[in-house]
Amino acid sequence: MPRPSTALDAETLALRALAFLAAEPERLEPFLAATGLGPETLRAAASDPSFLAAVLDHICGSDSLLLEFAGNLGVSPEIVAQAREQLSGPPPGEPA
């Protein structure tokens, strides 16, 4: 999978990341705790691009989680980071 070419591609990747987190309670619970959301609110939140950016922020914040997700998807971790940047912009301190 090449670099996400559109915001829609980045959103699709983020939705796949959310499904990856939701597939295992031990992956989902820390995300829910960090966001303050409950399982019942995930579906509604998933339509918000800033929430999808937060999903990828969470995935990218853990090397082991990032490597597992990217490996399951068959993409490089850089693709996931690029999708995160496309949804939310570059990390603070980096040029836009």
Secondary structure, 3 states (H helix, E strand, C coil): CCCCCCHHHHHHHHHHHHHHHHCCHHHHHHHHHHHCCCHHHHHHHCCCHHHHHHHHHHHHCCHHHHHHHHHHHCCCHHHHHHHHHHHHCCCCCCCC
